[in-house]
Amino acid sequence: MALDFTAIDFETANGFRGSPCSVGLSKVRGGVVVEEASWLMRPPENHDHFEFHNTRIHGIRAEDVAGRPRFGELFPEIGAFIGGDVLAAHNAAFDLGVIRSGLEVSGLAGPAYDYVCTVMLSRRCYSLVSNSLPYAAEEAGVPLVNHHDAAEDARACAGILVDIARRNNANSIAELYLSLGLNLPQQPAFDPAQGLSKATLSALAAKTGSAAEGALERAVGGPSGWSAWPEEGPNPLPNPAAEPGHPLFGQTVVFTGDLAITRPEAKSRAADMGARPESRVTARTTVLIVGDGFVAGDLRAGRLTGKAKRVLELHAKGQQIEVVSEGEFLQMVGGA
């Protein structure tokens, strides 16, 4: 068996993961990238508005995709490129969710995909204070100049997986997962006629207005605006029925800084995915989620909260704690 797979990366137009506006793919055969493809696209109808936050990250605007095929029209080409390959993605919960939600709101069925999450693997195989793509790519020795260019991000993801396989003396995805004692996760085939996923249903409900207004009030601490101090709220227990392959499953998470959603809602979303939320950084903490517009580069710049500084101190002493931006967290939980 050979190290064969296809790496994929999506960028989205807005907070709904079913709004893809670009995709990059890198096909790997025997541990070497042999073919690449990328497309700009219009997101599915009624989900094609571009939000400032997303455009600020990837630079794609509505006029850049005007006249391009919509995601549903383009997916046959994307699917043909993937073929029967295992899909690799950095934060696969997001990219596989883009495929599912994008097809669902397009009224299209989707195939099953075995997949690999390089965030999960970098947690196991690297010792990084952040497993965001730039940090993992640097550890793997993979060039990454234009982060959030879908083609370059897919190429970096491929390089990370090849490096992790090499470090574990694995010649295939199956050998790698066997060596790590893991089972290869799968997104099952689906037909929107049989019922929509939770993320898609939430997005559709938000379009009625009432759900969107409620979410806005929660996000700003009620009708009067931001609360002066984040309210921690209770720490819900992990969902015992959560997917074990999710990147938050089994993690002990702490939140810091101002979030776009309330702390109680953030804790509830984390617990739904199998995480254990707590209110302060301790010896049990494995993930710190940072608001205030934090990005991974802030770790080097020193723009950190007190909790984040405490995490860096503990990490230097050998405690494996990962720092995650709120944006990455929302991608993981499939929320806007």
Buried (B, 14 or more C-beta within 10 A) or exposed (E): EEBBBBBBBBBBBBBBBBBBBBBBBBBBBEBEBEEBBBBBBBBBEEBBEBBEEBBEBBEBEBEBBEEBBBBBBBBEEBBEBBEEBBBBBBBBBBBBBBBBBBBBBBEBEBEEBBBBBBBBBBBEBBEBBBBBBBBBBBBBEBEBEEBBBBBBBBBBBBBBBBBBBBEBEBBBBBBBBBEBEBEBBEBEEBEBEEEBBEBBEBBBBBEEEEBBEEBEBBBBBEEEEEEEEBEBBEBBEBBEEBBEBBBBBBBBBBBBBBBBBBBBBBBBBBBBBBBBBBEEBEEEBBBBBBBBBBBBBBBEEEBBBEBBEBBBEBBEEEBBBBBBBBBBBBBBBBBB
